[in-house]
Amino acid sequence: MHDHFSEVAASYNELRTTDPEPVQFISDILGKRRSLRAIDVACGGGRYSLLLCQSLPGLELILNDVNASMLAQAARHLSENGITRFSSIQADIAHLALPDGGLDAAFVFNAVHLFDATLLVEKIARALRAGGYLFIYTRLSSHNAESIWGRHFPGFAEKEDRLYSLDDIESWADEANGLTPPSVHRFRYRRRATLARLLSQARRKHYSTFSLYTPAELDRALAEFERNLRASFKDPQRIEWSDENVMIVFRKGAIRPGVTGQPVTPAVVRTIPLK
C-alpha cells in the first residue's frame, strides 16, 4: 500500500473528488476561534488541508502522513496556495508522537480505514485540550457497496474490506478516554461524470482499493466495468449516481471538574447537488 501512495502522489489531488461541505461543517463549529492548533492525520496530498487553512484563518496546521511523497506533495500544495502556517510530521499512527493536551482539533479525511481507528482515537484523546474536537470524515462499508464502484466495478465491494460500520464506530468510544460519545452526521452527494473520467480514475487507481487487484484482474474488471456502465446508462457523457459519507465527531471533556463536553448538533442528512 505504501508503494501505491508513492506512485499516485503527484496526481492524487487531481484524481480524487474533494467535497467542501465537510470543511464548511467544521468551520461552522470552529470558525469563530481566533487561534487553533490542529493536525490533519493521513493528509495525503493536502486537498482537505488546504480547504481547512482557507476556511479557518486562525489555524496552525500539522500535516501528517506515513508516506514521504504524499507529505511532500501536501506541503507543496499548501505553499503554492500561499499557506505558511503549517508543519509536517512523517509517521504512522503507532509512531505518531503528540504532546498531551496540545491540540484544539484533529481531522481525518477518507483515511481512517487505512489504520487502527481505536489507536487513533486513543492518541487524539490524549492530545486534545479540554473542549477540543476530533473530526473523522469517511465512507462506511455500507456506502461502499452502494457506490458506482460497488454496484458496477467487479469485486470492488468484496476486495475493500477495510471500511468500518456504525457498530465499529460505537466501539471506538470505549477507548476514547475523556471524549464524549461520538455524534454521526451524514452527507449525501449527487454525482455526475463521464464514462471516460470514471475509467481514467480506476486505471490510475484513485482509490487504494484498486491496488488490491493484480494487473490482470484490474484489466478484466475495467473491461467489465465499462460494459456494465454502458448497459446501465444511456449516455456515456452523463453517468449519475449518489455517494454518501459520514462525519464522526468526538469532543474532549470541558475544563471544569464534573462538567463534560457536549456533542455537537444532532445527526443530519445533507443532500448535495450534482457536481
Backbone as CSV, one residue per row, in Angstrom:
resi,resn,N_x,N_y,N_z,CA_x,CA_y,CA_z,C_x,C_y,C_z
1,MET,0.819,-1.208,0.000,0.000,0.000,0.000,0.857,1.264,0.000
2,HIS,2.021,1.203,0.696,2.941,2.346,0.693,3.381,2.667,-0.728
3,ASP,3.684,1.634,-1.527,4.097,1.846,-2.913,2.975,2.481,-3.722
4,HIS,1.752,2.060,-3.469,0.608,2.638,-4.193,0.560,4.145,-3.995
5,PHE,0.640,4.599,-2.755,0.517,6.032,-2.499,1.729,6.806,-3.016
6,SER,2.888,6.194,-3.025,4.055,6.844,-3.624,3.854,7.033,-5.124
7,GLU,3.261,6.029,-5.774,3.047,6.086,-7.217,2.026,7.149,-7.617
8,VAL,0.993,7.342,-6.795,-0.082,8.253,-7.188,0.058,9.643,-6.572
9,ALA,1.081,9.879,-5.758,1.179,11.134,-5.010,1.083,12.366,-5.900
10,ALA,1.802,12.364,-7.018,1.863,13.563,-7.860,0.528,13.910,-8.496
11,SER,-0.308,12.906,-8.749,-1.587,13.144,-9.434,-2.798,12.943,-8.535
12,TYR,-2.565,12.656,-7.263,-3.653,12.249,-6.362,-4.714,13.325,-6.205
13,ASN,-4.300,14.570,-6.048,-5.275,15.639,-5.837,-6.185,15.815,-7.041
14,GLU,-5.651,15.585,-8.233,-6.461,15.724,-9.448,-7.401,14.535,-9.622
15,LEU,-6.967,13.366,-9.175,-7.769,12.162,-9.364,-8.974,12.100,-8.440
16,ARG,-8.813,12.569,-7.218,-9.852,12.406,-6.214,-10.850,13.556,-6.232
17,THR,-12.070,13.269,-5.809,-13.098,14.289,-5.627,-12.934,14.905,-4.243
18,THR,-12.924,16.221,-4.179,-12.779,16.930,-2.912,-14.076,17.662,-2.609
19,ASP,-14.735,17.296,-1.533,-16.021,17.889,-1.158,-15.813,19.003,-0.143
20,PRO,-16.226,20.243,-0.448,-16.041,21.338,0.507,-17.020,21.297,1.680
21,GLU,-18.133,20.559,1.530,-19.185,20.591,2.547,-18.714,20.145,3.932
22,PRO,-17.928,19.075,4.070,-17.476,18.712,5.422,-16.559,19.748,6.047
23,VAL,-15.799,20.463,5.227,-14.947,21.525,5.772,-15.806,22.693,6.248
24,GLN,-16.879,22.981,5.525,-17.806,24.017,5.979,-18.453,23.621,7.298
25,PHE,-18.783,22.343,7.430,-19.342,21.815,8.672,-18.373,22.071,9.828
26,ILE,-17.097,21.786,9.610,-16.079,22.019,10.636,-15.941,23.508,10.928
27,SER,-15.959,24.317,9.877,-15.820,25.762,10.040,-16.970,26.348,10.846
28,ASP,-18.166,25.803,10.674,-19.322,26.278,11.444,-19.106,26.062,12.942
29,ILE,-18.333,25.045,13.294,-18.077,24.728,14.703,-16.861,25.478,15.235
30,LEU,-15.797,25.557,14.432,-14.517,26.088,14.914,-14.184,27.481,14.405
31,GLY,-14.916,27.968,13.437,-14.505,29.160,12.703,-14.397,30.430,13.510
32,LYS,-15.061,30.511,14.666,-15.023,31.741,15.454,-13.813,31.810,16.383
33,ARG,-13.049,30.721,16.463,-11.870,30.725,17.325,-10.744,31.524,16.660
34,ARG,-10.106,32.393,17.440,-9.060,33.244,16.880,-7.782,32.479,16.579
35,SER,-7.524,31.424,17.331,-6.337,30.614,17.076,-6.680,29.150,17.290
36,LEU,-6.106,28.296,16.458,-6.350,26.860,16.508,-5.061,26.132,16.177
37,ARG,-4.735,25.152,16.978,-3.631,24.257,16.630,-4.243,22.891,16.400
38,ALA,-4.007,22.341,15.226,-4.681,21.098,14.851,-3.772,20.252,13.979
39,ILE,-4.170,18.987,13.800,-3.433,18.058,12.953,-4.366,17.455,11.924
40,ASP,-3.877,17.326,10.708,-4.585,16.613,9.644,-3.898,15.259,9.501
41,VAL,-4.504,14.223,10.082,-3.907,12.893,10.126,-4.092,12.200,8.779
42,ALA,-3.007,11.595,8.268,-3.040,10.940,6.954,-3.560,11.917,5.906
43,CYS,-2.878,13.040,5.805,-3.351,14.171,4.992,-3.264,13.924,3.500
44,GLY,-2.536,12.885,3.078,-2.405,12.642,1.642,-1.759,13.818,0.946
45,GLY,-2.311,14.199,-0.198,-1.747,15.293,-0.974,-2.155,16.673,-0.510
46,GLY,-2.904,16.762,0.591,-3.238,18.065,1.165,-4.485,18.716,0.610
47,ARG,-5.341,17.927,-0.052,-6.570,18.513,-0.620,-7.424,19.176,0.463
48,TYR,-7.692,18.420,1.521,-8.522,18.964,2.594,-7.717,19.874,3.513
49,SER,-6.428,19.659,3.609,-5.584,20.547,4.416,-5.708,21.983,3.917
50,LEU,-5.672,22.151,2.605,-5.771,23.493,2.036,-7.127,24.120,2.346
51,LEU,-8.208,23.367,2.158,-9.537,23.909,2.442,-9.670,24.300,3.910
52,LEU,-9.102,23.488,4.794,-9.153,23.807,6.215,-8.424,25.117,6.511
53,CYS,-7.237,25.274,5.950,-6.462,26.502,6.175,-7.176,27.720,5.614
54,GLN,-7.833,27.554,4.496,-8.548,28.672,3.879,-9.829,29.017,4.633
55,SER,-10.442,28.028,5.285,-11.714,28.243,5.977,-11.542,28.659,7.432
56,LEU,-10.377,28.361,8.005,-10.110,28.657,9.417,-8.892,29.570,9.495
57,PRO,-9.093,30.893,9.447,-7.963,31.834,9.355,-6.964,31.719,10.505
58,GLY,-7.404,31.299,11.686,-6.501,31.214,12.823,-5.799,29.876,12.957
59,LEU,-5.901,29.036,11.933,-5.409,27.674,12.033,-3.893,27.574,11.849
60,GLU,-3.256,26.882,12.778,-1.868,26.434,12.633,-1.938,24.915,12.487
61,LEU,-1.626,24.410,11.311,-1.914,23.025,10.977,-0.656,22.164,10.936
62,ILE,-0.753,20.987,11.519,0.287,19.974,11.397,-0.148,18.984,10.330
63,LEU,0.644,18.839,9.285,0.393,17.830,8.269,1.018,16.522,8.723
64,ASN,0.267,15.448,8.628,0.810,14.136,8.997,0.487,13.117,7.930
65,ASP,1.475,12.318,7.562,1.263,11.169,6.695,2.443,10.221,6.878
66,VAL,2.208,8.938,6.660,3.294,7.966,6.755,4.134,7.964,5.479
67,ASN,3.556,8.443,4.390,4.214,8.387,3.089,4.928,9.711,2.799
68,ALA,6.232,9.656,2.586,7.025,10.870,2.374,6.617,11.609,1.111
69,SER,6.272,10.876,0.051,5.878,11.515,-1.210,4.574,12.289,-1.041
70,MET,3.618,11.684,-0.348,2.353,12.363,-0.102,2.556,13.597,0.777
71,LEU,3.365,13.470,1.797,3.600,14.581,2.718,4.277,15.745,1.997
72,ALA,5.221,15.442,1.126,5.880,16.495,0.350,4.903,17.169,-0.598
73,GLN,4.017,16.372,-1.207,3.008,16.926,-2.098,2.061,17.852,-1.331
74,ALA,1.671,17.448,-0.115,0.783,18.280,0.689,1.445,19.607,1.046
75,ALA,2.695,19.552,1.465,3.411,20.779,1.814,3.536,21.698,0.604
76,ARG,3.812,21.112,-0.546,3.920,21.893,-1.776,2.562,22.520,-2.140
77,HIS,1.502,21.734,-1.985,0.155,22.209,-2.321,-0.221,23.412,-1.460
78,LEU,0.087,23.372,-0.183,-0.233,24.498,0.691,0.647,25.707,0.372
79,SER,1.931,25.467,0.177,2.849,26.578,-0.106,2.486,27.282,-1.405
80,GLU,2.155,26.522,-2.426,1.804,27.108,-3.719,0.520,27.934,-3.646
81,ASN,-0.286,27.667,-2.632,-1.529,28.422,-2.451,-1.422,29.458,-1.332
82,GLY,-0.198,29.798,-0.974,0.026,30.910,-0.059,-0.144,30.591,1.412
83,ILE,-0.207,29.315,1.778,-0.345,28.933,3.178,1.043,28.731,3.786
84,THR,1.295,29.374,4.899,2.619,29.279,5.532,2.571,28.721,6.949
85,ARG,1.427,28.750,7.589,1.342,28.342,8.995,1.077,26.826,9.096
86,PHE,2.070,26.067,8.747,1.936,24.617,8.867,3.307,23.998,9.107
87,SER,3.276,22.792,9.643,4.477,21.981,9.826,4.129,20.558,9.425
88,SER,5.114,19.673,9.387,4.900,18.311,8.901,5.496,17.279,9.850
89,ILE,4.787,16.164,9.988,5.287,15.014,10.749,5.073,13.765,9.917
90,GLN,6.166,13.089,9.553,6.042,11.816,8.855,6.043,10.691,9.880
91,ALA,4.915,10.005,10.014,4.798,8.903,10.982,3.505,8.165,10.745
92,ASP,3.495,6.864,11.061,2.232,6.153,11.080,1.568,6.378,12.431
93,ILE,0.343,5.873,12.586,-0.400,6.137,13.813,0.331,5.576,15.032
94,ALA,0.919,4.402,14.887,1.598,3.765,16.020,2.767,4.599,16.525
95,HIS,3.404,5.348,15.627,4.602,6.112,16.000,4.365,7.624,15.993
96,LEU,3.112,8.033,15.896,2.794,9.461,15.902,2.877,9.981,17.337
97,ALA,3.838,10.853,17.584,4.066,11.398,18.929,3.503,12.814,19.012
98,LEU,2.547,13.011,19.895,1.920,14.315,20.087,1.906,14.636,21.579
99,PRO,2.177,15.887,21.944,2.149,16.245,23.363,0.735,16.187,23.931
100,ASP,0.602,15.759,25.155,-0.707,15.709,25.796,-1.298,17.114,25.893
101,GLY,-2.567,17.222,25.514,-3.271,18.493,25.661,-2.753,19.615,24.803
102,GLY,-2.128,19.311,23.681,-1.534,20.362,22.857,-2.342,20.778,21.647
103,LEU,-3.464,20.111,21.382,-4.227,20.370,20.160,-5.655,20.825,20.463
104,ASP,-6.157,21.696,19.608,-7.562,22.104,19.670,-8.452,21.207,18.821
105,ALA,-7.875,20.580,17.803,-8.677,19.752,16.906,-7.781,18.784,16.152
106,ALA,-8.400,17.722,15.676,-7.740,16.763,14.789,-8.721,16.389,13.698
107,PHE,-8.197,16.221,12.481,-9.024,15.915,11.317,-8.502,14.656,10.635
108,VAL,-9.429,13.829,10.163,-9.066,12.664,9.355,-10.061,12.600,8.207
109,PHE,-9.577,12.726,6.974,-10.446,12.722,5.799,-10.174,11.485,4.948
110,ASN,-11.193,10.642,4.827,-11.160,9.497,3.895,-9.918,8.623,4.081
111,ALA,-9.501,8.424,5.318,-8.274,7.654,5.548,-8.351,6.743,6.762
112,VAL,-9.392,6.841,7.577,-9.399,6.112,8.845,-9.396,4.600,8.631
113,HIS,-9.844,4.139,7.452,-9.855,2.698,7.171,-8.450,2.147,6.895
114,LEU,-7.471,3.030,6.770,-6.119,2.594,6.444,-5.287,2.232,7.673
115,PHE,-5.833,2.460,8.857,-5.064,2.170,10.067,-6.008,1.801,11.202
116,ASP,-5.446,1.559,12.376,-6.202,1.149,13.554,-6.944,2.362,14.125
117,ALA,-8.254,2.405,13.914,-9.035,3.564,14.347,-9.077,3.689,15.866
118,THR,-9.101,2.582,16.557,-9.126,2.624,18.022,-7.862,3.287,18.564
119,LEU,-6.723,2.939,17.990,-5.463,3.553,18.409,-5.464,5.044,18.100
120,LEU,-5.986,5.410,16.932,-6.088,6.830,16.575,-6.884,7.586,17.635
121,VAL,-8.070,7.083,17.968,-8.932,7.774,18.925,-8.245,7.882,20.282
122,GLU,-7.569,6.829,20.709,-6.824,6.871,21.974,-5.785,7.988,21.962
123,LYS,-4.994,8.041,20.885,-3.900,9.027,20.813,-4.438,10.446,20.754
124,ILE,-5.470,10.662,19.944,-6.006,12.011,19.816,-6.701,12.439,21.097
125,ALA,-7.343,11.512,21.796,-7.983,11.844,23.068,-6.966,12.443,24.041
126,ARG,-5.766,11.896,24.062,-4.723,12.432,24.938,-4.188,13.766,24.427
127,ALA,-4.120,13.913,23.123,-3.500,15.105,22.538,-4.408,16.333,22.553
128,LEU,-5.722,16.129,22.672,-6.645,17.263,22.638,-6.678,18.015,23.963
129,ARG,-6.817,19.336,23.865,-7.126,20.147,25.032,-8.594,19.940,25.411
130,ALA,-8.960,20.328,26.615,-10.367,20.285,27.011,-11.199,21.123,26.043
131,GLY,-12.300,20.552,25.583,-13.147,21.244,24.616,-12.740,21.030,23.178
132,GLY,-11.631,20.290,22.950,-11.167,20.052,21.588,-11.998,19.000,20.866
133,TYR,-11.844,18.969,19.538,-12.660,18.099,18.693,-11.802,17.151,17.855
134,LEU,-12.337,15.963,17.635,-11.817,15.032,16.640,-12.894,14.845,15.579
135,PHE,-12.556,15.186,14.328,-13.474,15.043,13.199,-12.954,13.938,12.277
136,ILE,-13.767,12.928,12.026,-13.386,11.830,11.137,-14.417,11.755,10.018
137,TYR,-13.967,12.045,8.804,-14.841,12.018,7.627,-14.518,10.762,6.829
138,THR,-15.526,9.939,6.572,-15.264,8.661,5.914,-16.520,8.112,5.265
139,ARG,-16.344,7.141,4.391,-17.478,6.355,3.939,-17.495,5.060,4.746
140,LEU,-18.667,4.512,4.931,-18.827,3.267,5.662,-18.847,2.099,4.693
141,SER,-18.757,0.894,5.230,-18.792,-0.296,4.374,-20.095,-0.364,3.596
142,SER,-21.194,0.037,4.207,-22.486,0.024,3.502,-22.517,1.039,2.369
143,HIS,-21.876,2.182,2.555,-21.801,3.188,1.483,-21.019,2.645,0.292
144,ASN,-19.964,1.924,0.579,-19.102,1.406,-0.478,-19.869,0.480,-1.419
145,ALA,-20.691,-0.371,-0.838,-21.450,-1.326,-1.644,-22.465,-0.640,-2.535
146,GLU,-22.948,0.534,-2.119,-23.977,1.238,-2.876,-23.409,2.280,-3.839
147,SER,-22.106,2.454,-3.876,-21.491,3.455,-4.742,-21.467,2.984,-6.197
148,ILE,-21.068,3.871,-7.103,-20.942,3.493,-8.512,-19.942,2.361,-8.678
149,TRP,-18.923,2.339,-7.819,-17.887,1.307,-7.875,-18.410,0.005,-7.286
150,GLY,-19.074,0.098,-6.150,-19.600,-1.107,-5.528,-20.669,-1.792,-6.359
151,ARG,-21.445,-1.006,-7.074,-22.531,-1.562,-7.890,-22.048,-2.106,-9.228
152,HIS,-21.026,-1.494,-9.811,-20.698,-1.799,-11.204,-19.274,-2.285,-11.444
153,PHE,-18.346,-2.077,-10.486,-16.964,-2.497,-10.712,-16.767,-3.879,-10.088
154,PRO,-16.474,-4.893,-10.879,-16.406,-6.270,-10.372,-15.433,-6.432,-9.201
155,GLY,-15.931,-7.002,-8.111,-15.096,-7.323,-6.963,-14.778,-6.170,-6.039
156,PHE,-15.217,-4.954,-6.370,-14.806,-3.776,-5.602,-15.257,-3.854,-4.148
157,ALA,-16.538,-4.122,-3.934,-17.059,-4.163,-2.564,-16.457,-5.322,-1.777
158,GLU,-16.174,-6.421,-2.457,-15.612,-7.589,-1.775,-14.141,-7.376,-1.406
159,LYS,-13.379,-6.768,-2.301,-11.955,-6.540,-2.011,-11.748,-5.477,-0.945
160,GLU,-12.626,-4.493,-0.917,-12.468,-3.408,0.055,-13.140,-3.812,1.370
161,ASP,-12.387,-4.515,2.208,-12.923,-4.994,3.479,-12.368,-4.214,4.669
162,ARG,-11.756,-3.042,4.411,-11.134,-2.274,5.480,-12.063,-1.224,6.076
163,LEU,-13.169,-0.931,5.403,-14.057,0.135,5.860,-14.819,-0.280,7.113
164,TYR,-15.191,0.715,7.902,-15.856,0.464,9.173,-17.374,0.567,9.031
165,SER,-18.078,0.038,10.028,-19.537,0.126,10.110,-19.901,1.040,11.283
166,LEU,-21.191,1.371,11.401,-21.631,2.182,12.536,-21.391,1.466,13.857
167,ASP,-21.524,0.157,13.874,-21.242,-0.604,15.091,-19.776,-0.458,15.499
168,ASP,-18.889,-0.464,14.508,-17.463,-0.268,14.801,-17.241,1.090,15.451
169,ILE,-17.897,2.109,14.921,-17.713,3.468,15.433,-18.140,3.556,16.890
170,GLU,-19.241,2.912,17.227,-19.699,2.922,18.612,-18.657,2.295,19.537
171,SER,-17.958,1.276,19.033,-16.958,0.604,19.869,-15.735,1.476,20.120
172,TRP,-15.443,2.433,19.219,-14.289,3.301,19.431,-14.432,4.103,20.717
173,ALA,-15.671,4.453,21.051,-15.906,5.292,22.225,-15.441,4.618,23.505
174,ASP,-15.380,3.285,23.515,-14.941,2.564,24.707,-13.499,2.896,25.065
175,GLU,-12.695,3.240,24.034,-11.286,3.544,24.253,-11.010,5.045,24.258
176,ALA,-12.056,5.834,24.075,-11.873,7.285,23.935,-11.946,7.952,25.306
177,ASN,-10.940,7.758,26.108,-10.925,8.284,27.470,-11.023,9.805,27.459
178,GLY,-12.070,10.330,28.110,-12.237,11.776,28.191,-13.012,12.382,27.045
179,LEU,-13.427,11.580,26.059,-14.192,12.095,24.932,-15.674,11.777,25.099
180,THR,-16.507,12.664,24.610,-17.939,12.406,24.596,-18.244,11.276,23.618
181,PRO,-19.394,10.601,23.770,-19.798,9.629,22.745,-19.868,10.319,21.386
182,PRO,-19.511,9.608,20.325,-19.481,10.262,19.006,-20.867,10.597,18.484
183,SER,-20.953,11.707,17.794,-22.143,12.019,17.008,-21.811,11.756,15.548
184,VAL,-22.788,11.318,14.776,-22.578,10.936,13.382,-23.452,11.815,12.497
185,HIS,-22.834,12.424,11.517,-23.508,13.362,10.622,-23.372,12.869,9.189
186,ARG,-24.467,12.756,8.496,-24.480,12.152,7.170,-24.416,13.216,6.083
187,PHE,-23.636,12.926,5.046,-23.531,13.790,3.868,-23.839,12.935,2.643
188,ARG,-24.823,13.344,1.886,-25.210,12.610,0.687,-24.971,13.506,-0.537
189,TYR,-24.269,12.977,-1.524,-23.887,13.747,-2.706,-24.475,13.122,-3.968
190,ARG,-24.975,13.953,-4.826,-25.371,13.517,-6.163,-24.210,13.803,-7.104
191,ARG,-23.702,12.761,-7.736,-22.511,12.866,-8.576,-22.869,12.739,-10.058
192,ARG,-21.971,13.283,-10.875,-22.089,13.142,-12.326,-20.690,13.079,-12.912
193,ALA,-20.466,12.153,-13.852,-19.168,12.044,-14.517,-19.361,11.409,-15.877
194,THR,-18.340,11.517,-16.707,-18.357,10.805,-17.981,-17.782,9.413,-17.782
195,LEU,-18.097,8.528,-18.701,-17.526,7.187,-18.669,-16.005,7.269,-18.751
196,ALA,-15.497,8.140,-19.601,-14.049,8.270,-19.763,-13.381,8.693,-18.457
197,ARG,-14.004,9.602,-17.742,-13.438,10.062,-16.466,-13.396,8.910,-15.457
198,LEU,-14.464,8.138,-15.350,-14.506,7.041,-14.394,-13.474,5.968,-14.732
199,LEU,-13.338,5.656,-16.007,-12.340,4.670,-16.417,-10.928,5.164,-16.122
200,SER,-10.695,6.445,-16.348,-9.381,7.018,-16.071,-9.063,6.962,-14.581
201,GLN,-10.039,7.291,-13.750,-9.813,7.235,-12.310,-9.443,5.820,-11.867
202,ALA,-10.165,4.836,-12.380,-9.887,3.452,-11.977,-8.519,2.995,-12.478
203,ARG,-8.198,3.300,-13.727,-6.893,2.895,-14.269,-5.752,3.501,-13.471
204,ARG,-5.948,4.729,-13.047,-4.889,5.437,-12.323,-4.988,5.225,-10.811
205,LYS,-5.916,4.348,-10.414,-6.045,3.877,-9.020,-6.287,5.030,-8.048
206,HIS,-7.348,5.784,-8.313,-7.641,6.903,-7.432,-8.113,6.430,-6.062
207,TYR,-8.673,5.237,-5.979,-8.920,4.592,-4.686,-7.827,3.549,-4.469
208,SER,-7.347,3.459,-3.238,-6.333,2.445,-2.954,-6.887,1.036,-3.128
209,THR,-8.204,0.900,-3.140,-8.835,-0.403,-3.384,-8.322,-1.037,-4.669
210,PHE,-8.073,-0.227,-5.686,-7.643,-0.772,-6.977,-6.250,-1.394,-6.902
211,SER,-5.476,-1.009,-5.908,-4.151,-1.622,-5.751,-4.252,-3.035,-5.180
212,LEU,-5.439,-3.434,-4.741,-5.655,-4.785,-4.228,-5.887,-5.792,-5.355
213,TYR,-6.077,-5.300,-6.589,-6.225,-6.159,-7.765,-4.846,-6.467,-8.354
214,THR,-4.672,-7.654,-8.891,-3.488,-7.913,-9.705,-3.665,-7.163,-11.019
215,PRO,-2.584,-6.911,-11.773,-2.732,-6.228,-13.060,-3.731,-6.917,-13.991
216,ALA,-3.692,-8.237,-14.049,-4.624,-8.954,-14.926,-6.057,-8.820,-14.430
217,GLU,-6.252,-8.904,-13.112,-7.595,-8.738,-12.544,-8.142,-7.350,-12.840
218,LEU,-7.281,-6.348,-12.702,-7.731,-4.976,-12.927,-8.120,-4.770,-14.382
219,ASP,-7.349,-5.308,-15.310,-7.695,-5.179,-16.734,-9.050,-5.806,-17.024
220,ARG,-9.278,-7.009,-16.510,-10.564,-7.680,-16.736,-11.713,-6.906,-16.101
221,ALA,-11.469,-6.413,-14.878,-12.519,-5.673,-14.178,-12.849,-4.360,-14.883
222,LEU,-11.833,-3.678,-15.412,-12.068,-2.433,-16.147,-12.940,-2.680,-17.376
223,ALA,-12.656,-3.751,-18.107,-13.448,-4.067,-19.296,-14.891,-4.368,-18.912
224,GLU,-15.085,-5.109,-17.835,-16.442,-5.436,-17.405,-17.157,-4.209,-16.843
225,PHE,-16.407,-3.357,-16.135,-16.964,-2.103,-15.607,-17.514,-1.244,-16.744
226,GLU,-16.742,-1.126,-17.819,-17.205,-0.343,-18.965,-18.476,-0.954,-19.560
227,ARG,-18.500,-2.275,-19.708,-19.702,-2.922,-20.249,-20.899,-2.693,-19.329
228,ASN,-20.677,-2.791,-18.029,-21.769,-2.593,-17.075,-22.337,-1.180,-17.150
229,LEU,-21.452,-0.192,-17.243,-21.924,1.189,-17.298,-22.646,1.484,-18.606
230,ARG,-22.152,0.964,-19.712,-22.814,1.186,-20.996,-24.197,0.533,-21.015
231,ALA,-24.332,-0.581,-20.301,-25.631,-1.259,-20.243,-26.605,-0.540,-19.304
232,SER,-26.073,0.147,-18.302,-26.925,0.751,-17.278,-27.243,2.218,-17.528
233,PHE,-26.421,2.900,-18.331,-26.614,4.330,-18.575,-26.653,4.588,-20.076
234,LYS,-27.673,5.297,-20.524,-27.848,5.534,-21.951,-26.783,6.456,-22.524
235,ASP,-26.385,7.462,-21.736,-25.455,8.481,-22.234,-24.115,8.336,-21.509
236,PRO,-23.049,7.903,-22.168,-21.743,7.754,-21.501,-21.131,9.092,-21.084
237,GLN,-21.715,10.186,-21.565,-21.243,11.503,-21.163,-21.949,12.005,-19.905
238,ARG,-22.925,11.235,-19.432,-23.741,11.715,-18.307,-24.111,10.525,-17.409
239,ILE,-23.165,10.073,-16.636,-23.402,8.985,-15.692,-23.628,9.611,-14.318
240,GLU,-24.767,9.320,-13.722,-25.155,9.953,-12.470,-25.405,8.895,-11.393
241,TRP,-25.043,9.241,-10.173,-25.252,8.338,-9.040,-25.184,9.156,-7.753
242,SER,-25.370,8.494,-6.624,-25.273,9.149,-5.317,-24.183,8.490,-4.485
243,ASP,-23.464,9.310,-3.743,-22.482,8.844,-2.767,-22.910,9.312,-1.390
244,GLU,-22.507,8.582,-0.378,-22.785,9.001,0.990,-21.532,8.837,1.844
245,ASN,-21.300,9.809,2.700,-20.213,9.782,3.670,-20.764,10.184,5.029
246,VAL,-19.976,9.978,6.063,-20.358,10.454,7.392,-19.213,11.254,7.998
247,MET,-19.586,12.187,8.850,-18.631,12.886,9.703,-18.874,12.409,11.131
248,ILE,-17.865,11.826,11.724,-17.929,11.342,13.099,-17.225,12.365,13.980
249,VAL,-17.909,12.838,15.009,-17.369,13.924,15.822,-17.275,13.487,17.287
250,PHE,-16.058,13.561,17.834,-15.816,13.380,19.259,-15.420,14.733,19.849
251,ARG,-15.736,14.934,21.137,-15.273,16.151,21.806,-14.661,15.809,23.153
252,LYS,-13.575,16.498,23.474,-12.903,16.302,24.767,-13.705,16.998,25.861
253,GLY,-13.750,16.402,27.050,-14.481,16.978,28.168,-14.030,18.386,28.496
254,ALA,-14.920,19.146,29.118,-14.637,20.546,29.441,-13.660,20.642,30.612
255,ILE,-13.195,21.860,30.853,-12.130,22.072,31.826,-12.614,21.896,33.257
256,ARG,-13.768,22.427,33.605,-14.197,22.414,34.999,-14.513,21.001,35.470
257,PRO,-14.094,20.642,36.663,-14.376,19.298,37.177,-15.873,19.028,37.195
258,GLY,-16.248,17.826,36.808,-17.652,17.433,36.833,-18.453,17.879,35.644
259,VAL,-17.828,18.613,34.719,-18.540,19.084,33.531,-17.978,18.369,32.327
260,THR,-18.824,17.766,31.530,-18.376,17.047,30.342,-18.690,17.842,29.100
261,GLY,-17.941,17.596,28.054,-18.208,18.234,26.776,-19.527,17.758,26.213
262,GLN,-20.154,18.579,25.438,-21.437,18.220,24.846,-21.248,17.860,23.379
263,PRO,-21.994,16.861,22.903,-21.907,16.553,21.480,-22.360,17.759,20.650
264,VAL,-21.892,17.820,19.436,-22.344,18.889,18.554,-23.749,18.562,18.083
265,THR,-24.231,19.294,17.115,-25.626,19.187,16.697,-26.041,17.754,16.385
266,PRO,-27.332,17.431,16.515,-27.792,16.065,16.220,-27.472,15.664,14.787
267,ALA,-27.537,14.355,14.543,-27.219,13.836,13.214,-28.086,14.500,12.152
268,VAL,-27.482,14.800,11.029,-28.197,15.494,9.960,-28.002,14.734,8.649
269,VAL,-28.888,14.966,7.727,-28.733,14.456,6.372,-28.655,15.661,5.447
270,ARG,-27.577,15.738,4.695,-27.410,16.847,3.746,-27.320,16.250,2.348
271,THR,-28.167,16.713,1.453,-28.102,16.271,0.071,-27.425,17.368,-0.740
272,ILE,-26.326,16.999,-1.386,-25.507,17.967,-2.095,-25.802,17.851,-3.599
273,PRO,-25.982,18.984,-4.304,-26.334,18.931,-5.732,-25.275,18.223,-6.572
274,LEU,-25.652,17.928,-7.809,-24.744,17.295,-8.748,-23.503,18.145,-8.962
275,LYS,-22.369,17.441,-9.100,-21.133,18.158,-9.433,-20.286,17.270,-10.317
